[in-house]
């Protein structure tokens, strides 16, 4: 199997590690804007060869994992370049704009829009880890638009990585993901900002921040180059989540300001039930 | 050594586990409002005997780890009850009201106000774990008001648990901790509320929530009975943090609404530097 990676960071680097473990004969070709990133990916054994988009003609799989604006821009050119048997997938955290970018493309049936719900707050080739995708969900969009045998190839690759597959339409994907992913990145960044502005003496953060704060602010380490385009492409949905979240924060503040501790406790108890929703041992049955 | 525990949940239960490991001869007496909790603590081996406050006369250490309002209410009565060589400490997440509750108490010098920066989102005797306090910071307040040999006893106990000791005045403690602890509990609860209100179909949360969301919403599992009194006692500081945080959320929203992506990226890059502040390998030198 020949695999082309557009972007050789956390997502595609981790994909390469698992594909190479499962299929020792796989050959991985890396494409990146940045020569240093490609060298790094070579040294880490993530890719076997440097390549350009023009050289991806006879790949079995081309996986795009770069900022979502760049994906929407490059995807039509990548489809132009690949041969008739290449499957092209993307890993972006938004799906509407990316699907729209190739809606009329003559090779649309060679593309599958994906969103693996996997990742860490780190980025770049050195962030790649084994088993990143194991037991994670992969959201597949507009599967009816992908040529059946290429769709089957994608399903087989993902299932072998240990992923659970779900289907969703791009517009629904972007609306839901704004709540369960994009919003929490913003709450985390703004928590970091609020504390850093106040606590000019960093020693106080060092000393007084417990594991709770670290956990809540973890996503504030995420890459701005990766996340700004996500917020931009999903702007309307993200603004809606911000409005609802800010209104909930104002509500909490008003309960406290008005000494309405009975309602405060009732609200917190209702929210406590999220424990059941987030049980880590829950497994999703793929189809 | 004889130790009395007022409250036998996560904090005091974990303390008991470590004290019993270090000193096999230690005898632990548990006090709780709830008989079932005491039985649970007995079965788990956290305590050796049930007790009442009146029976704590000859303890070497009495540790209070109950909701902070109850601490401020019971602390004077506990000091009334103990003998002249008992050290009384509390573990509460607020310090001003608790210190004020015994400011004029004739046995004030037998009390040391503490706040170990340690814990999990779980509560009750079954949440107790070994080494909860190892390598954690313990904030000590008004140490000059504690009788020197009792202060030395406290330092020795904490140091043997592996804790790093810092001193801080109660008012400063409550102001800083509002930012690095209380605020992140509220952002987490309100994130949970926002997502639960929107995602009536829990399957969507199951499927699309990644480790980032789980991490950011983890504190929304915290005990309302423990946290409401903290927000209440630290109301003015907490409201100040909420004002600043909400204003930062509004600012982020305005950058997005106005398509000011250059500033958005600059802001996110500045906040990224929190990585250095939160380095997990940082050790605090105790004094």
Boltz contact constraints between the chains, C-beta under 6 A:
constraints:
  - contact:
      token1: [A, 117]
      token2: [B, 208]
      max_distance: 6.0
  - contact:
      token1: [A, 117]
      token2: [B, 210]
      max_distance: 6.0
  - contact:
      token1: [A, 137]
      token2: [B, 207]
      max_distance: 6.0
  - contact:
      token1: [A, 166]
      token2: [B, 207]
      max_distance: 6.0
  - contact:
      token1: [A, 176]
      token2: [B, 204]
      max_distance: 6.0
  - contact:
      token1: [A, 176]
      token2: [B, 208]
      max_distance: 6.0
  - contact:
      token1: [A, 177]
      token2: [B, 208]
      max_distance: 6.0
  - contact:
      token1: [A, 179]
      token2: [B, 195]
      max_distance: 6.0
  - contact:
      token1: [A, 179]
      token2: [B, 198]
      max_distance: 6.0
  - contact:
      token1: [A, 180]
      token2: [B, 195]
      max_distance: 6.0
  - contact:
      token1: [A, 180]
      token2: [B, 205]
      max_distance: 6.0
  - contact:
      token1: [A, 180]
      token2: [B, 208]
      max_distance: 6.0
  - contact:
      token1: [A, 180]
      token2: [B, 209]
      max_distance: 6.0
  - contact:
      token1: [A, 180]
      token2: [B, 213]
      max_distance: 6.0
  - contact:
      token1: [A, 184]
      token2: [B, 191]
      max_distance: 6.0
  - contact:
      token1: [A, 184]
      token2: [B, 212]
      max_distance: 6.0
  - contact:
      token1: [A, 184]
      token2: [B, 213]
      max_distance: 6.0
  - contact:
      token1: [A, 184]
      token2: [B, 216]
      max_distance: 6.0
  - contact:
      token1: [A, 186]
      token2: [B, 252]
      max_distance: 6.0
  - contact:
      token1: [A, 187]
      token2: [B, 187]
      max_distance: 6.0
  - contact:
      token1: [A, 187]
      token2: [B, 191]
      max_distance: 6.0
  - contact:
      token1: [A, 188]
      token2: [B, 216]
      max_distance: 6.0
  - contact:
      token1: [A, 189]
      token2: [B, 268]
      max_distance: 6.0
  - contact:
      token1: [A, 189]
      token2: [B, 271]
      max_distance: 6.0
  - contact:
      token1: [A, 190]
      token2: [B, 248]
      max_distance: 6.0
  - contact:
      token1: [A, 190]
      token2: [B, 249]
      max_distance: 6.0
  - contact:
      token1: [A, 190]
      token2: [B, 252]
      max_distance: 6.0
  - contact:
      token1: [A, 191]
      token2: [B, 184]
      max_distance: 6.0
  - contact:
      token1: [A, 191]
      token2: [B, 187]
      max_distance: 6.0
  - contact:
      token1: [A, 192]
      token2: [B, 271]
      max_distance: 6.0
  - contact:
      token1: [A, 192]
      token2: [B, 274]
      max_distance: 6.0
  - contact:
      token1: [A, 193]
      token2: [B, 248]
      max_distance: 6.0
  - contact:
      token1: [A, 193]
      token2: [B, 271]
      max_distance: 6.0
  - contact:
      token1: [A, 194]
      token2: [B, 244]
      max_distance: 6.0
  - contact:
      token1: [A, 194]
      token2: [B, 245]
      max_distance: 6.0
  - contact:
      token1: [A, 194]
      token2: [B, 248]
      max_distance: 6.0
  - contact:
      token1: [A, 195]
      token2: [B, 179]
      max_distance: 6.0
  - contact:
      token1: [A, 195]
      token2: [B, 180]
      max_distance: 6.0
  - contact:
      token1: [A, 198]
      token2: [B, 179]
      max_distance: 6.0
  - contact:
      token1: [A, 202]
      token2: [B, 277]
      max_distance: 6.0
  - contact:
      token1: [A, 204]
      token2: [B, 176]
      max_distance: 6.0
  - contact:
      token1: [A, 205]
      token2: [B, 180]
      max_distance: 6.0
  - contact:
      token1: [A, 205]
      token2: [B, 277]
      max_distance: 6.0
  - contact:
      token1: [A, 207]
      token2: [B, 137]
      max_distance: 6.0
  - contact:
      token1: [A, 207]
      token2: [B, 166]
      max_distance: 6.0
  - contact:
      token1: [A, 207]
      token2: [B, 284]
      max_distance: 6.0
  - contact:
      token1: [A, 208]
      token2: [B, 117]
      max_distance: 6.0
  - contact:
      token1: [A, 208]
      token2: [B, 176]
      max_distance: 6.0
  - contact:
      token1: [A, 208]
      token2: [B, 177]
      max_distance: 6.0
  - contact:
      token1: [A, 208]
      token2: [B, 180]
      max_distance: 6.0
  - contact:
      token1: [A, 209]
      token2: [B, 180]
      max_distance: 6.0
  - contact:
      token1: [A, 210]
      token2: [B, 117]
      max_distance: 6.0
  - contact:
      token1: [A, 212]
      token2: [B, 184]
      max_distance: 6.0
  - contact:
      token1: [A, 212]
      token2: [B, 219]
      max_distance: 6.0
  - contact:
      token1: [A, 213]
      token2: [B, 180]
      max_distance: 6.0
  - contact:
      token1: [A, 213]
      token2: [B, 184]
      max_distance: 6.0
  - contact:
      token1: [A, 214]
      token2: [B, 278]
      max_distance: 6.0
  - contact:
      token1: [A, 215]
      token2: [B, 215]
      max_distance: 6.0
  - contact:
      token1: [A, 215]
      token2: [B, 218]
      max_distance: 6.0
  - contact:
      token1: [A, 216]
      token2: [B, 184]
      max_distance: 6.0
  - contact:
      token1: [A, 216]
      token2: [B, 188]
      max_distance: 6.0
  - contact:
      token1: [A, 216]
      token2: [B, 216]
      max_distance: 6.0
  - contact:
      token1: [A, 218]
      token2: [B, 215]
      max_distance: 6.0
  - contact:
      token1: [A, 219]
      token2: [B, 212]
      max_distance: 6.0
  - contact:
      token1: [A, 220]
      token2: [B, 271]
      max_distance: 6.0
  - contact:
      token1: [A, 220]
      token2: [B, 274]
      max_distance: 6.0
  - contact:
      token1: [A, 221]
      token2: [B, 275]
      max_distance: 6.0
  - contact:
      token1: [A, 224]
      token2: [B, 265]
      max_distance: 6.0
  - contact:
      token1: [A, 224]
      token2: [B, 268]
      max_distance: 6.0
  - contact:
      token1: [A, 224]
      token2: [B, 269]
      max_distance: 6.0
  - contact:
      token1: [A, 228]
      token2: [B, 261]
      max_distance: 6.0
  - contact:
      token1: [A, 228]
      token2: [B, 264]
      max_distance: 6.0
  - contact:
      token1: [A, 228]
      token2: [B, 265]
      max_distance: 6.0
  - contact:
      token1: [A, 231]
      token2: [B, 256]
      max_distance: 6.0
  - contact:
      token1: [A, 232]
      token2: [B, 261]
      max_distance: 6.0
  - contact:
      token1: [A, 235]
      token2: [B, 256]
      max_distance: 6.0
  - contact:
      token1: [A, 242]
      token2: [B, 253]
      max_distance: 6.0
  - contact:
      token1: [A, 244]
      token2: [B, 194]
      max_distance: 6.0
  - contact:
      token1: [A, 245]
      token2: [B, 194]
      max_distance: 6.0
  - contact:
      token1: [A, 246]
      token2: [B, 249]
      max_distance: 6.0
  - contact:
      token1: [A, 248]
      token2: [B, 190]
      max_distance: 6.0
  - contact:
      token1: [A, 248]
      token2: [B, 193]
      max_distance: 6.0
  - contact:
      token1: [A, 248]
      token2: [B, 194]
      max_distance: 6.0
  - contact:
      token1: [A, 249]
      token2: [B, 190]
      max_distance: 6.0
  - contact:
      token1: [A, 249]
      token2: [B, 246]
      max_distance: 6.0
  - contact:
      token1: [A, 252]
      token2: [B, 186]
      max_distance: 6.0
  - contact:
      token1: [A, 252]
      token2: [B, 190]
      max_distance: 6.0
  - contact:
      token1: [A, 253]
      token2: [B, 242]
      max_distance: 6.0
  - contact:
      token1: [A, 256]
      token2: [B, 231]
      max_distance: 6.0
  - contact:
      token1: [A, 256]
      token2: [B, 235]
      max_distance: 6.0
  - contact:
      token1: [A, 261]
      token2: [B, 228]
      max_distance: 6.0
  - contact:
      token1: [A, 261]
      token2: [B, 232]
      max_distance: 6.0
  - contact:
      token1: [A, 264]
      token2: [B, 228]
      max_distance: 6.0
  - contact:
      token1: [A, 265]
      token2: [B, 224]
      max_distance: 6.0
  - contact:
      token1: [A, 265]
      token2: [B, 228]
      max_distance: 6.0
  - contact:
      token1: [A, 268]
      token2: [B, 189]
      max_distance: 6.0
  - contact:
      token1: [A, 268]
      token2: [B, 224]
      max_distance: 6.0
  - contact:
      token1: [A, 269]
      token2: [B, 224]
      max_distance: 6.0
  - contact:
      token1: [A, 271]
      token2: [B, 189]
      max_distance: 6.0
  - contact:
      token1: [A, 271]
      token2: [B, 192]
      max_distance: 6.0
  - contact:
      token1: [A, 271]
      token2: [B, 193]
      max_distance: 6.0
  - contact:
      token1: [A, 271]
      token2: [B, 220]
      max_distance: 6.0
  - contact:
      token1: [A, 274]
      token2: [B, 192]
      max_distance: 6.0
  - contact:
      token1: [A, 274]
      token2: [B, 220]
      max_distance: 6.0
  - contact:
      token1: [A, 275]
      token2: [B, 221]
      max_distance: 6.0
  - contact:
      token1: [A, 277]
      token2: [B, 202]
      max_distance: 6.0
  - contact:
      token1: [A, 277]
      token2: [B, 205]
      max_distance: 6.0
  - contact:
      token1: [A, 278]
      token2: [B, 214]
      max_distance: 6.0
  - contact:
      token1: [A, 284]
      token2: [B, 207]
      max_distance: 6.0
